C-alpha cells in the first residue's frame, strides 16, 4: 500500500481529519482506506497533518479540515465549526432526506404525503434533468405513483438510503409494487420515502461533478466501470475521469459530444436547484447521470443520484488536483479510480495503491488510482482526449 505521510505535526499549519459521519452506513475496510487516501492527499496539498477520528474536535478556528464519509447535517457541521465549503471535503444539507435520491423526483400530486420541510419547487425545477419518476412517503401514494409511471413501461423501485445499487427492484405491474411494499415499515416510508423511476436498458452511467480544494477548482466528467465481485455479482468497479481546471464553464468549453454535453447541462441544473434547500453548501458535488433506452424504446438521460460527499471517483479527482497544484500550466488530467476483486490484479507502473488485501466482508480486493494524461493547451489537444 502506498503510504503518504504528509506534513509532520510539528510543521503543520493545521489538521485534516477523516471520520465517520453521524448516522452513516458502516463502510467496508477498503472504503475506509479510500477515505483515508483522499484525506492524506488533501493534507499534503494544504500542508496539514492527517489523523483519523474526531477526538475532541470542535469549534474550527481555521486549523481543521474535515473529510467525513457522508454528507453532514447542518446541526452536526455547526458543532464542528464547519461554516462553508472551505472547511470540509463533501457537503452539508439541512435534513437527512435531502442527502438522498428522494429529492430527485416530484410527489404524485399536491395531496401526497411528504416531510414538512419538503421543497415542492425543487422537483419541478429539475424535472427536465431527471428521468420520469416519483418520490412517495406512503403506501397509498406508492400505488398511485406506480399506476401512473407504469403507463410508460418498466420501472425501478429504489430505497433512498440504500447504497451501491443494493435493494433496487424492477417492477412491471402495480401488483409488483404492492408486493414489494410489504418489505417496508410505515415508519421507514414516513421518514425516508421510496423512489419509483423509469428503468433503462443498455444503460451507461456517467459521473459529472465539481470539486474545490483551497484555490483550485476542477470540474469533471467520466464513465463508471463495472466489475465482477468475489460473489460473481456485477458491481461498481471505479471511474475513468476527464478533469479540467475551472468550474462548470470549463466543461462546457470542451465542446463535448451531444450526450456528454446534455449530461453536463443536467448536472449543472440539478446543482443550481439545490439553492431551494437552506443551509446547503458543498466542496464536492457529484451527479450520476443514467443514459439508455426505456422499455418503450425511447432514449433518455437524467440524473439518477447526487452526492455531496466523498465518492468512488474521489481519489481520481484528488490525483488530478495534485497534478494541477504542482504544475499551474496543466489544464486537463485524465485519471482513473479502479476497484478490482480477486488476487490477480495487474497494477500499472505508476499506480497509487490505496488497498490491496483481504477485506473482511468482501474478500480479496485492490483499489488504486492512476493518472494517464496531464496536458496543457492548445484546445485541440484537449478535444482529442475528450472525444
Buried (B, 14 or more C-beta within 10 A) or exposed (E): EEEBEBBEEEEBEBBBBBBBBEEBEEBBBBBBBBBBBBBBBBBBBBEBBBBBEBEEBEEBEEEBBBBBBBBBBBEBBBBBBBEEBBBBBBBBBBBBBBBBBBBBBBBBEEEBBBBEEBBEEBBEBBBEBBBBBBBBBBBEBBBBBBEEBBEBBBBBBBBBBBBEBEEEBEBEEBEBBBEBBEEBEEEBBEBBBBBBBBBBEEEBBBBBBBBBBEEBBBBBBBBBBEBEBBEEEEBBBBBBBBBBBBBBEBBBEBEBEEBBBBBBBBBBBBBEBBEBBEBBBBBBBBBBBBBBEBBEEEEBBBBBBBBBBBBBBBBBBBBBBBBBBEEEEBBBBBBBBBBBBEEEBEBEEEBBBBBBEEBEEBEBBBBBBBBEEBBEEEEEBBEEBBE
